[in-house]
Amino acid sequence: MSRTILITGGSRGLGKNMALSAAAQGNDVIITYHTKKEEAENVVSEIGKLGQKALSLRLDVYDTSSIGDFAGQVKAYLRSNAPAGRLHALVNNAGIGYYQPISSITEDTLDNLYNMHFKSVFLLAKEFSQVIEQGGTIINVSSGYSRFSAAGFSVYGAMKGAIDTLTRFQALEFAPLKIRVNSIAPGAIETDFAGGIVRDNVEINNYVATQTALGRAGQPDDIGSVVAFLISDAAKWINGQRIEVSGGIYL
């Protein structure tokens, strides 16, 4: 049986590419979606064409009280479809880019972004660490904004900075289970992130290219291929690291 990879937020953008890259490597994939069920089922269909099994499940990472029930669904699926009923990898990808000045951010918004970008990541890793096989891995998706700053991304960047810190502690505490934990920090990528501003705004896209050492904005495959590497045995000695995948932006 193939290894099974769980990727949150896998219906579109980076998560979709991660899922397809993992499947192309010979892994079965579970993806989550929030509202885009049809898009998620399209990803499942594409994975099936690659010869791998796939499942889409709804997960609302704003509502962290739902994580227990979600984990039960995943574990039930694993018992019938995965070696020894175990995951090989959890990729905490779900989230949104959120732009708003500090002066106008409400407490409710702050709580929602905390649930989405930090609390859910913490709880999902806690829940699934007990069913990830030895030699498996957790990948937390961080951001370039955990290293550099831009007005309007204060909460998003702060949460991603917290994810980088959490990653080191998870790598230490999950080490007895032989689970590796790393974070990846994408730079500016041409997806629908933040309303598709890098993908669809020519001026912004050109600016990103001028600020990136390799001279262009990123593509989803620039990230998906790194995730595929990190879940593979070739990355077996990489642990507790923040890996920026940005083409060298703002060096």
C-alpha positions as CSV (number, residue, x, y, z in Angstrom):
1,M,0.0,0.0,0.0
2,S,1.1,3.5,-0.7
3,R,1.9,6.0,2.0
4,T,-0.8,8.5,2.9
5,I,-0.3,12.2,3.1
6,L,-2.8,14.6,4.7
7,I,-2.8,18.2,3.3
8,T,-5.1,20.8,4.7
9,G,-6.4,23.4,2.2
10,G,-5.7,21.2,-0.8
11,S,-8.5,22.3,-3.1
12,R,-6.6,25.2,-4.7
13,G,-3.4,27.2,-5.0
14,L,-0.3,25.8,-3.2
15,G,-2.2,23.0,-1.5
16,K,-3.5,21.7,-4.8
17,N,0.0,21.6,-6.2
18,M,1.4,20.0,-3.1
19,A,-1.3,17.3,-3.4
20,L,-0.5,16.6,-7.0
21,S,3.2,16.6,-6.4
22,A,2.8,14.1,-3.6
23,A,0.6,11.9,-5.7
24,A,3.1,12.0,-8.6
25,Q,5.7,10.7,-6.2
26,G,3.5,7.6,-5.5
27,N,1.6,8.7,-2.4
28,D,-2.1,8.6,-1.6
29,V,-3.5,11.9,-0.5
30,I,-6.2,13.2,1.8
31,I,-7.0,16.9,1.2
32,T,-9.3,19.3,3.1
33,Y,-11.4,22.1,1.8
34,H,-13.6,24.7,3.5
35,T,-16.2,25.8,1.0
36,K,-14.8,24.7,-2.4
37,K,-16.1,21.1,-2.5
38,E,-16.2,20.9,-6.3
39,E,-12.6,22.1,-6.7
40,A,-11.5,19.6,-4.1
41,E,-13.3,16.8,-5.9
42,N,-11.5,17.9,-9.1
43,V,-8.2,17.5,-7.3
44,V,-9.2,14.0,-6.1
45,S,-10.0,13.2,-9.7
46,E,-6.7,14.4,-11.0
47,I,-4.9,12.3,-8.3
48,G,-6.9,9.3,-9.4
49,K,-5.6,9.8,-12.9
50,L,-2.1,9.6,-11.5
51,G,-2.9,6.1,-10.2
52,Q,-3.2,7.1,-6.5
53,K,-6.1,7.0,-4.0
54,A,-7.4,10.3,-2.8
55,L,-10.1,11.6,-0.4
56,S,-11.5,15.1,0.2
57,L,-12.9,16.1,3.6
58,R,-14.4,19.4,4.8
59,L,-12.4,21.1,7.6
60,D,-13.1,24.6,9.0
61,V,-9.9,25.7,10.7
62,Y,-11.7,28.8,12.0
63,D,-13.8,26.4,14.2
64,T,-11.1,24.5,16.1
65,S,-13.8,22.6,18.1
66,S,-14.4,20.6,14.9
67,I,-10.9,19.1,14.8
68,G,-11.7,16.1,17.0
69,D,-14.5,15.0,14.7
70,F,-12.4,15.6,11.6
71,A,-9.6,13.6,13.1
72,G,-12.0,10.7,13.7
73,Q,-13.0,10.7,10.0
74,V,-9.4,10.6,8.9
75,K,-8.4,7.8,11.3
76,A,-11.4,5.7,10.2
77,Y,-10.3,6.1,6.6
78,L,-6.7,5.2,7.4
79,R,-7.7,2.0,9.2
80,S,-9.1,0.7,5.8
81,N,-6.8,2.4,3.4
82,A,-3.3,3.0,4.8
83,P,-0.5,0.7,6.0
84,A,-1.1,-0.1,9.7
85,G,-3.7,2.6,9.7
86,R,-1.1,5.4,9.7
87,L,-0.3,8.6,8.0
88,H,3.1,9.3,6.6
89,A,2.9,13.1,6.6
90,L,0.7,16.0,7.7
91,V,1.0,19.2,5.8
92,N,-0.5,22.2,7.6
93,N,-1.3,24.4,4.7
94,A,-4.8,25.8,5.2
95,G,-5.0,29.5,5.6
96,I,-5.7,32.8,3.9
97,G,-3.6,35.9,3.2
98,Y,-5.0,38.7,5.3
99,Y,-4.2,42.4,4.7
100,Q,-5.4,45.0,7.1
101,P,-3.7,47.8,9.0
102,I,-3.3,47.3,12.8
103,S,-5.5,50.2,13.5
104,S,-8.5,48.6,11.9
105,I,-8.2,45.0,13.0
106,T,-11.0,43.9,15.4
107,E,-10.6,41.5,18.2
108,D,-12.9,39.0,16.4
109,T,-10.6,39.1,13.4
110,L,-7.6,38.6,15.6
111,D,-9.2,35.6,17.2
112,N,-10.2,34.1,13.8
113,L,-6.7,34.5,12.4
114,Y,-5.3,32.9,15.5
115,N,-7.5,29.9,15.2
116,M,-6.8,29.5,11.5
117,H,-3.0,30.1,11.4
118,F,-1.8,28.9,14.8
119,K,-4.3,27.1,17.0
120,S,-5.5,24.7,14.3
121,V,-1.9,23.9,13.4
122,F,-1.1,23.1,17.0
123,L,-4.2,20.9,17.5
124,L,-3.9,19.0,14.2
125,A,-0.3,18.1,14.9
126,K,-1.2,17.1,18.5
127,E,-4.0,14.9,17.2
128,F,-2.2,13.2,14.3
129,S,1.2,12.8,15.9
130,Q,-0.1,9.6,17.4
131,V,-0.9,8.1,14.0
132,I,2.1,9.3,11.9
133,E,4.4,6.4,11.2
134,Q,8.0,6.3,12.4
135,G,10.1,8.2,9.8
136,G,7.1,10.3,9.0
137,T,6.9,14.1,9.0
138,I,4.9,17.2,9.7
139,I,5.3,20.3,7.5
140,N,4.0,23.6,8.7
141,V,3.5,26.3,6.1
142,S,5.0,29.6,7.2
143,S,5.6,32.7,5.1
144,G,8.3,35.1,4.1
145,Y,6.4,37.6,6.3
146,S,7.9,35.8,9.3
147,R,11.3,37.2,8.2
148,F,10.5,40.6,6.5
149,S,7.7,43.1,7.1
150,A,5.1,44.8,5.0
151,A,2.4,47.2,6.2
152,G,-1.0,45.5,6.6
153,F,0.3,42.0,7.2
154,S,1.0,42.3,10.9
155,V,-1.3,39.6,12.3
156,Y,-0.6,37.2,9.4
157,G,3.2,37.7,9.7
158,A,3.1,37.4,13.5
159,M,1.2,34.1,13.4
160,K,3.6,32.7,10.8
161,G,6.5,33.7,13.1
162,A,4.8,31.8,15.8
163,I,4.6,28.8,13.5
164,D,8.3,28.8,12.9
165,T,8.9,28.8,16.7
166,L,6.3,26.1,17.2
167,T,8.0,24.0,14.6
168,R,11.2,23.8,16.6
169,F,9.4,22.7,19.7
170,Q,7.4,20.1,17.8
171,A,10.6,18.7,16.2
172,L,12.1,18.3,19.7
173,E,9.0,16.8,21.4
174,F,8.0,14.5,18.5
175,A,11.5,13.2,18.1
176,P,10.9,10.2,20.4
177,L,8.2,9.2,17.9
178,K,10.7,9.5,15.0
179,I,8.6,12.3,13.4
180,R,10.5,15.1,11.7
181,V,8.9,18.6,11.8
182,N,9.9,21.5,9.5
183,S,8.4,24.7,8.3
184,I,8.5,26.1,4.7
185,A,8.2,29.8,4.0
186,P,7.0,30.6,0.5
187,G,7.8,34.0,-0.9
188,A,5.5,35.8,-3.4
189,I,3.8,33.1,-5.5
190,E,1.4,33.5,-8.4
191,T,-1.8,32.1,-6.8
192,D,-5.1,33.5,-5.5
193,F,-3.3,34.4,-2.2
194,A,-4.4,37.9,-1.0
195,G,-6.8,38.2,-3.9
196,G,-4.4,37.0,-6.5
197,I,-2.3,40.3,-6.3
198,V,1.0,38.7,-7.4
199,R,-0.6,36.6,-10.1
200,D,-3.0,39.2,-11.6
201,N,-1.4,42.6,-11.0
202,V,1.3,43.2,-13.6
203,E,2.9,46.1,-11.6
204,I,3.1,44.0,-8.4
205,N,4.4,41.0,-10.3
206,N,7.2,43.0,-11.9
207,Y,8.1,44.6,-8.6
208,V,8.4,41.1,-7.0
209,A,10.6,40.0,-9.8
210,T,13.0,43.0,-9.3
211,Q,13.2,42.2,-5.6
212,T,13.9,38.5,-6.1
213,A,17.4,37.3,-6.7
214,L,16.3,34.7,-9.4
215,G,14.3,37.5,-11.2
216,R,10.7,36.3,-11.1
217,A,7.7,35.7,-8.9
218,G,7.2,32.1,-7.7
219,Q,5.0,29.4,-9.2
220,P,3.0,26.9,-7.2
221,D,5.3,24.1,-8.4
222,D,8.2,25.9,-6.8
223,I,6.5,25.0,-3.5
224,G,4.9,21.7,-4.3
225,S,8.2,20.2,-5.4
226,V,9.8,21.1,-2.1
227,V,7.0,19.5,-0.1
228,A,7.4,16.4,-2.2
229,F,11.1,16.3,-1.3
230,L,10.4,16.9,2.4
231,I,8.0,14.0,2.7
232,S,10.4,11.7,0.9
233,D,13.1,9.6,2.5
234,A,15.7,11.8,0.8
235,A,14.9,14.4,3.5
236,K,15.2,12.0,6.4
237,W,17.9,14.1,8.2
238,I,16.2,17.5,7.9
239,N,14.5,18.4,11.1
240,G,13.4,21.5,13.1
241,Q,14.2,23.8,10.2
242,R,12.6,26.9,8.6
243,I,13.1,26.5,4.9
244,E,12.4,29.6,2.9
245,V,11.3,28.9,-0.7
246,S,11.3,32.3,-2.2
247,G,13.9,32.5,-5.0
248,G,15.8,34.8,-2.7
249,I,13.4,37.7,-2.2
250,Y,14.6,40.7,-0.1
251,L,18.1,39.3,0.4
